[in-house]
Amino acid sequence: MNASLQAKLPIVPLAAMAALVLSCLVGVSAVRLSGLSAVQQADAATLSTRQLRFEDRDDGSIAVLDAGSGALLTTAAPGTNGFLRSTMRGLVRERKRQGLGPETPFELLGRADGRLTLVDPGTHRRIDLESFGPTNSAVFAQLLPAASGADHVAQR
């Protein structure tokens, strides 16, 4: 029966699969031996930080609050700010999955190279907001504290 099974197996597809596996192994080996890494580059220095809380309101809006002072920074009206809503929904879902509540505020970090990072200290998840384009990262950039006069001079 083994002889008849071997006669029925097509050689070309088997050879193609073997070549694919071999090329993957060679590629991975080449990357590992060359010293290249998928590790992210070091973050630029943090220029500004704000701890944020996000509260759902009865009317479907989301209030964005400064966690330290409790000041209302902005309100996302119902049906608006899809990027902010989906980003926070994902982070809150991860908190719930890990059994964490809203006690720990999220941290928004403005970097020296202009990048923005949203960090959840509770779950250790981070989102590099510039990855989603300038329009989406601008939604969060407006939540950072206003830069001091010295910062404005340095940026010009």
Buried (B, 14 or more C-beta within 10 A) or exposed (E): EEEEEEEEEEEEEEEEEEEEEEEEEEEEEEEEEEEEEEEEEEBBEEBBEBBBBBEEEEEEBBBBBBBEEEEEBBBBEEEEBEBBBEBBEEBBEBBEEEEBEEEBBBBBBBBEEEBBBBBBEBBEBBBBBBEBEEEBBEBBBEBBEEBEEEEEEEEE
